[in-house]
Amino acid sequence: MAEPLLSIRNLQVQFRAEAGWVTAVDDVSLEVGERDCVGIVGESGSGKSVTALSILKLHDPATTRMPCGTIQYQGADLLRAGGAALRRIRGGEIAMIFQDPMSSLNPVLTIADQIGETLRRHQGLTEAAARKRVVELLALVRISDAARRADDYPHRLSGGMRQRVMIAMAIACRPRLLIADEPTTALDVTVQAQVLELLRELRRELGMSVILITHDLGVIAEFAERVVVMYAGRVVEQAPVDDLFRRPVHPYTMGLIDAVPKLDGDAARLTMIPGRIPGPQEDIPGCRFNPRCALAQASCRVAPPSMLALNALQSARCPPRVAALGAQHG
């Protein structure tokens, strides 16, 4: 098998708190192949964005540490990479679309200035060449009258257009890996669909791999090929998207799918996962989902479970469910 483009192994991320270091992400492992599209899904606070920011070491080193794990990109460990190597990779090889384009874009610089800076830094373009390329990129992401819009400031654009500007900035240097962190948050349904279709077209045209971070299973079903489910800082299930929806293994995944509104008018089919996701400072013995799990056994409250393979493509951090499903199909 070909080596993955990106490989995360046993990643742990800790933040400094008043009482000491707290673990926000623990024992996270995942892979992204060439031209792959991996969705990361989970509730707010599950560690999705923390994991994504760790790939490019965008956390504040004064308040964050990563004592365990590796992040390999084309064979090089990004966690040990120096400043020059990271500057080359950030925006060039790996690009990221952040959650809120209004806070990510500089309000006192024009769109041309902001995208042009990326082109001048990574590709060495002159100001005139960068300006020409900015207009091309804005047209590529379906912004009409691109030459005029390039001179606009962010506040003059709609939410959907600002998100398209963020996509244009991210793809400016034709990255091999695009990380999209909640790219459709706060957009209406029509604009969401347009942004996802745009990302799909750009991925096909540019041959990019994509990591899509979202809490929306509908977006995952429409866009991703493989799914990583996170809960309370840990990966609890990994599977191809069709397998995940057809036969979820982990009780948390089952709860997420059951909580999706149905269109048949049966309100009784809409269920909630009881309780709340624990904070990183809360010490929960065993499986961190066990206080909310209707299927929890005594063993689930003793030791943290390991990821177990149900088959070659699907694995979950739930020994009772893996054993039960394995027995059914053994």
Summary of the structure (lengths in Angstrom):
residues: 330
radius of gyration: 20.9
end to end distance: 26.3
largest distance: 67.1
contacts: 1037
relative contact order: 0.13
helix: 39%
strand: 23%
